[in-house]
Amino acid sequence: MPTAAPAAPKGSLSRLLTPLVAPEVFDFWASKLHPTWSWQRPLARVLERREEARDAITLVLQPNRHCGAFAPGQHLNVSAEIGGVRVTRSYSPSAAPRADGRIELTVKRVEGGRFSNHLHDNIAVGDVLELAPAFGEMTLPAQPQGRWLFLAAGSGITPLMSLTRSLAAAGMPVELTLLYWARTREELCYARELRELAAREPRFRLQLLLTREDSLLADELGGRLDAALLQGLVPELAQQQVHACGPAGFVDNARQLLAQQAASFKAEAFTPSAVAEVAGTVRVELRASGRTLEIPAGQALLPALEAQGIKPAYGCRMGICNTCACSKLAGTTQNLNSGDVSAEPSSALRLCISRACTDLTLDL
């Protein structure tokens, strides 16, 4: 059994000791005894790593007692030190919550991706990662009913796999159809498990779709998401409750095809939506730091600020976790995911998915 990590004292004793304890000093010495012991930092030790598909690995983590719970379909911000710099990225657990508390993360290698390549090339069993509280609303109700349609492309399978495994563990209480796209067969994650589930569970239908495979197996199809494909594979679309996850273009297409037809529609994209080029620059006043910058009008605020040497906190970089949110004191912005334009002051402007339409004043 894993060694239990000591926790910071609770209640009144904690309030008495906290002013006397430097958490970073406690963490330094505690880590000499056990890698995940900490005063309050949520840490997780890598217990296992396995190849899941081509350029995809699954890490099995044992969190300490400071890590909170998550619901299937949610995301976690994961942090590690790379080259002396703390780097954070968002990943969705690929398994439902386990009785032993362990968390499974499936990570796809991204070309040029600093964090994903670090996890693939450098993280080994015994290493420690830092986790932040779970976030995200693409979950299931406590008692799901009716018909459900999951649309997954590429890495978008991970939150939907967590949801599928959760439903399977509950005896598949609903009718579920999963359409899962990948470029090639070697890039399919969990293919054997999904096929076995479809073979034994009559309420679960699986369709694998490959966009760059020359020869297809009997249970595979080619082609991309479009109206004709949906009509052929998913009868009675009006009754379907849809969850979609994948690159922005895939999610945008799914939204156009289904948002007005389906009984419900939720989606998350792990890449930003394409942005139409906008000429010129805008002036951004950073009220808290007393700086004024000129940034491109068509670029998301987070990378535009980073290019100027400003380093706002961030997590998922896809508009879900709110880590990069700050107050907009004046000016007009556009949400790059929805296209909505707002001139109202905002206490939660998400820098990663917002661009400036006019000069802005931010509380940064």
C-alpha positions in Angstrom: 0.0 0.0 0.0 1.2 3.6 -0.7 2.5 5.5 2.3 0.0 8.0 3.5 1.1 11.6 3.1 1.0 13.8 6.2 -1.4 16.7 5.8 -1.3 20.1 7.3 -3.0 20.3 10.7 -6.8 20.9 10.6 -9.0 23.4 12.2 -7.8 25.7 15.0 -4.4 24.0 15.2 -3.9 24.8 11.5 -4.7 28.4 12.0 -2.2 28.6 14.9 0.6 26.9 13.0 0.1 28.5 9.5 1.8 31.9 10.4 4.7 29.9 11.8 5.2 27.6 8.9 6.7 28.5 5.6 5.0 26.1 3.2 7.9 26.0 0.7 10.3 25.1 3.6 7.9 22.4 4.8 7.6 21.0 1.2 11.3 21.0 0.7 12.1 18.8 3.7 8.9 16.7 3.5 9.8 15.8 -0.1 13.1 14.3 1.2 10.9 11.7 3.1 8.2 11.2 0.4 7.9 12.9 -3.0 4.3 13.9 -2.7 4.3 15.1 1.0 3.5 18.8 1.1 1.9 21.4 3.3 -0.9 22.1 0.9 0.3 21.6 -2.7 -1.7 19.0 -4.7 0.9 16.7 -6.0 0.7 13.3 -7.8 3.4 10.7 -8.4 3.6 8.8 -11.6 3.0 5.1 -10.9 2.8 3.7 -14.4 3.3 4.9 -18.0 2.1 2.9 -21.0 1.9 3.3 -24.7 -1.8 3.9 -25.7 -1.4 4.5 -29.4 1.1 6.0 -31.8 2.4 9.2 -30.2 0.1 8.8 -27.2 0.9 7.6 -23.7 -1.2 7.1 -20.6 0.2 8.1 -17.2 -1.3 6.6 -14.0 -0.9 9.0 -11.1 -1.3 8.6 -7.4 -2.4 12.0 -6.0 -1.8 13.2 -2.4 -4.6 14.1 -0.1 -4.6 17.8 -1.3 -5.8 16.8 -4.7 -9.5 17.3 -5.1 -12.1 15.1 -6.8 -13.1 15.3 -10.5 -16.1 14.3 -12.5 -15.9 12.3 -15.7 -15.5 14.7 -18.6 -13.7 17.4 -16.6 -10.1 18.7 -17.0 -7.1 19.2 -14.7 -4.3 21.7 -15.1 -1.0 19.8 -14.8 2.2 21.6 -14.0 5.9 20.6 -14.2 9.2 22.4 -14.2 10.9 22.4 -17.6 14.3 24.0 -17.9 13.8 25.8 -14.6 10.4 27.3 -15.7 7.0 26.1 -14.3 4.8 25.1 -17.3 1.1 24.3 -17.1 -1.2 22.5 -19.5 -4.7 21.1 -19.3 -5.5 17.4 -19.7 -8.7 15.5 -19.2 -8.6 12.3 -17.1 -9.3 9.4 -19.5 -10.8 7.1 -16.8 -13.6 7.6 -14.4 -12.7 8.3 -10.8 -11.2 5.1 -9.3 -11.8 3.6 -5.8 -8.0 3.8 -5.2 -8.0 7.5 -6.0 -5.6 7.1 -9.0 -5.9 9.3 -12.0 -5.2 8.3 -15.6 -4.1 10.9 -18.1 -3.7 10.1 -21.8 -1.3 12.6 -23.5 -0.9 13.0 -27.2 2.5 14.2 -28.4 2.0 17.6 -30.1 4.5 18.7 -32.7 6.4 21.6 -31.0 4.4 21.1 -27.8 6.7 21.9 -25.0 4.7 20.2 -22.3 3.5 17.1 -24.2 7.0 16.4 -25.5 8.3 16.7 -21.9 5.8 14.2 -20.6 6.7 11.8 -23.5 10.4 12.1 -23.4 11.3 12.9 -19.8 8.7 11.9 -17.3 9.3 8.5 -15.7 7.7 6.3 -13.1 8.4 8.0 -9.7 8.4 11.6 -11.0 5.9 14.1 -9.5 3.5 16.5 -11.2 1.4 19.2 -9.7 -2.3 19.2 -10.2 -4.9 22.0 -9.9 -8.6 21.6 -9.1 -10.8 20.1 -11.8 -12.9 22.3 -14.1 -15.2 21.9 -17.0 -18.9 21.4 -17.6 -19.0 18.7 -20.2 -20.2 16.1 -17.7 -23.3 14.0 -17.2 -26.2 14.5 -14.9 -26.4 12.4 -11.8 -29.0 10.1 -13.4 -28.5 10.3 -17.2 -31.5 9.4 -19.3 -32.4 9.2 -23.0 -30.1 8.9 -26.0 -26.5 10.3 -26.0 -24.2 11.0 -28.9 -20.4 11.5 -28.3 -18.4 12.9 -31.2 -14.6 12.7 -30.6 -11.7 13.7 -32.9 -8.1 13.0 -32.0 -7.3 13.9 -28.4 -10.9 14.8 -27.9 -11.5 11.1 -27.1 -10.0 11.5 -23.6 -12.9 13.3 -21.8 -15.5 11.3 -23.7 -13.6 8.0 -22.8 -13.9 9.0 -19.2 -17.7 9.5 -19.6 -18.0 6.2 -21.6 -16.2 4.3 -19.0 -18.3 5.8 -16.3 -21.5 4.8 -18.1 -20.1 1.3 -18.7 -19.3 0.9 -15.0 -23.0 1.9 -14.2 -24.3 -0.8 -16.5 -24.8 1.5 -19.5 -28.1 3.1 -18.3 -28.6 5.0 -21.5 -28.3 4.5 -25.2 -24.9 5.8 -26.3 -23.4 6.2 -29.7 -19.7 7.1 -30.0 -18.3 8.4 -33.3 -14.5 8.6 -33.0 -12.3 10.1 -35.7 -8.5 9.6 -36.1 -6.2 10.0 -39.0 -4.9 6.5 -39.0 -5.6 3.2 -37.2 -2.4 3.4 -35.3 -3.5 6.7 -33.7 -6.8 5.2 -32.3 -6.7 5.2 -28.5 -8.6 2.5 -26.5 -9.7 0.8 -29.7 -9.6 -2.8 -28.3 -11.5 -1.7 -25.2 -14.1 0.2 -27.1 -14.7 -2.7 -29.6 -15.1 -5.1 -26.7 -17.5 -2.9 -25.0 -19.6 -2.5 -28.2 -19.6 -6.3 -28.6 -21.0 -7.1 -25.1 -23.2 -4.0 -24.5 -26.2 -3.7 -26.8 -26.9 -0.1 -25.7 -23.5 1.1 -26.8 -22.8 1.7 -30.5 -19.3 2.5 -31.8 -18.2 3.8 -35.1 -14.5 4.4 -35.8 -13.7 6.8 -38.7 -10.3 7.2 -40.3 -9.4 10.1 -42.5 -6.0 9.0 -43.8 -6.1 5.2 -43.9 -5.9 3.5 -47.3 -7.5 0.2 -46.3 -10.4 0.0 -43.9 -11.5 -2.8 -41.6 -15.1 -4.0 -41.5 -16.0 -1.8 -38.5 -14.2 1.3 -39.8 -15.4 4.1 -42.2 -13.6 6.9 -44.0 -14.8 10.4 -44.2 -15.2 13.5 -42.2 -18.1 14.8 -40.1 -20.9 16.1 -42.3 -24.7 16.0 -42.5 -24.9 12.9 -44.8 -22.7 10.9 -42.5 -24.7 11.9 -39.4 -28.0 11.0 -41.1 -26.7 7.6 -42.1 -25.2 6.7 -38.7 -27.4 8.5 -36.1 -31.1 8.2 -36.5 -33.5 10.5 -34.7 -30.9 13.3 -34.2 -33.6 15.4 -32.5 -33.5 13.0 -29.5 -29.8 13.0 -29.1 -27.9 14.7 -26.3 -24.6 15.6 -27.8 -21.1 16.0 -26.4 -18.4 16.9 -28.9 -14.6 17.3 -28.3 -11.7 17.8 -30.7 -9.9 20.5 -32.7 -11.7 23.8 -33.1 -12.6 23.2 -36.7 -14.2 19.8 -35.8 -16.1 21.4 -32.9 -17.3 24.3 -35.0 -18.6 22.0 -37.7 -20.4 19.8 -35.1 -22.0 22.9 -33.6 -23.2 24.1 -37.0 -24.7 20.6 -37.8 -26.2 19.7 -34.5 -26.7 22.7 -32.1 -30.1 23.5 -33.5 -31.1 19.9 -34.2 -30.2 17.9 -31.2 -32.0 17.8 -27.8 -28.9 19.3 -26.2 -25.3 20.2 -27.3 -22.1 20.7 -25.4 -18.7 21.0 -26.9 -15.1 21.8 -26.0 -12.2 22.5 -28.4 -8.6 21.9 -27.5 -7.3 24.3 -30.2 -8.4 27.9 -30.8 -11.0 28.6 -33.4 -9.7 30.1 -36.7 -9.6 33.9 -36.5 -10.2 36.2 -39.4 -7.3 38.5 -40.0 -7.9 42.0 -38.7 -5.5 44.8 -39.7 -3.9 47.3 -37.4 -3.1 47.5 -33.7 -4.9 48.5 -30.6 -3.6 50.2 -27.4 -3.8 48.1 -24.2 -3.4 49.8 -20.9 -2.4 47.5 -18.0 -3.7 49.4 -15.0 -2.1 47.4 -12.2 1.4 47.4 -13.7 1.2 50.9 -15.2 2.2 49.8 -18.7 0.7 50.7 -22.1 1.2 48.4 -25.1 0.4 48.2 -28.8 -0.8 44.7 -29.8 -2.3 43.3 -33.0 -6.0 43.7 -33.2 -6.7 40.2 -34.6 -4.7 38.2 -32.1 -5.9 36.6 -28.9 -4.9 38.7 -25.9 -2.9 36.0 -24.1 -0.3 35.3 -26.9 -0.3 39.0 -27.8 0.6 40.0 -24.2 3.2 37.2 -24.0 4.9 38.5 -27.1 5.4 41.8 -25.3 7.0 40.1 -22.3 3.9 40.1 -20.1 3.3 36.7 -18.4 -0.3 36.3 -17.2 -1.2 33.2 -15.4 -2.8 30.6 -17.7 -3.9 27.0 -17.8 -5.9 25.3 -20.6 -5.5 28.1 -23.2 -8.9 27.1 -24.6 -11.3 29.2 -22.5 -12.4 26.6 -20.0 -10.4 26.9 -16.8 -10.5 30.7 -16.3 -6.9 30.8 -15.0 -6.1 33.6 -17.4 -9.3 35.6 -16.6 -8.9 39.2 -15.6 -11.0 42.3 -15.3 -11.6 44.4 -18.4 -12.1 48.0 -17.2 -12.8 49.6 -20.6 -13.0 48.7 -24.3 -14.6 46.2 -26.6 -13.5 42.6 -27.0 -14.7 39.6 -29.1 -14.9 36.0 -27.9 -13.0 34.0 -30.5 -15.0 30.8 -29.8 -18.5 32.2 -29.9 -17.9 35.4 -32.0 -19.8 37.4 -29.3 -18.7 41.1 -29.0 -18.9 42.9 -25.7 -18.3 46.5 -24.7 -19.4 45.9 -21.0 -16.8 45.9 -18.2 -16.0 42.3 -17.3 -14.6 40.7 -14.2 -13.8 37.5 -16.1 -12.3 38.3 -19.5 -10.6 35.1 -20.6 -7.4 36.3 -22.3 -6.8 33.1 -24.2 -10.0 33.3 -26.3 -10.5 37.1 -26.5 -9.3 39.6 -28.9 -9.4 43.4 -28.7 -11.8 45.2 -31.0 -10.9 48.7 -29.6 -8.3 50.1 -27.2 -8.6 48.3 -23.9 -7.9 48.9 -20.2 -7.1 45.7 -18.3 -6.6 45.1 -14.6 -3.2 43.5 -15.1 
